[in-house]
């Protein structure tokens, strides 16, 4: 039941992302996706392999849920965020949107904890929220650098 629910959610997220009006160029979206995939897989691997503060279940269906979360749900939630961000002009609303999406992302991770996909060992939920903010900040910095590079090449306005 949980596996079908998470796969359905991932499919709905992918479909909604691909039909939404993109505010960013194709190159920017591809760059963000690559950066997010790198950061997310590194983040998860460091937490459950290197630091051993998470335990990922050994059950096949739940492990598939974790991989779908890591490879599809997590990056595409933030991809939606980066494509919605240019709509807002005020810094206040941008901070609200950032907090909202970090909360959504942390909530999805909390579901994984409730479903026993992830077990925290010496890890607190608010650490995940802070890491969400850190990851989105790193992607913002990388995107700013990439936009400057695209401007120098004459591809971006």
Secondary structure, DSSP 8 states (H G I E B T S, - for coil): -HHHHHHHHHHHHHHHHHHS--SS-HHHHHHHHHHHHHHHHHHHHIIIIIS--EEE---HHHHHHHHHIIIIIHHHHHHHHHHHHTT--SHHHHHHHHHHHHHHHHHHHHHHHHTTSEEESS--HHHHHHHHHHHHHHHHHHHHHHHHHHHHHTS--
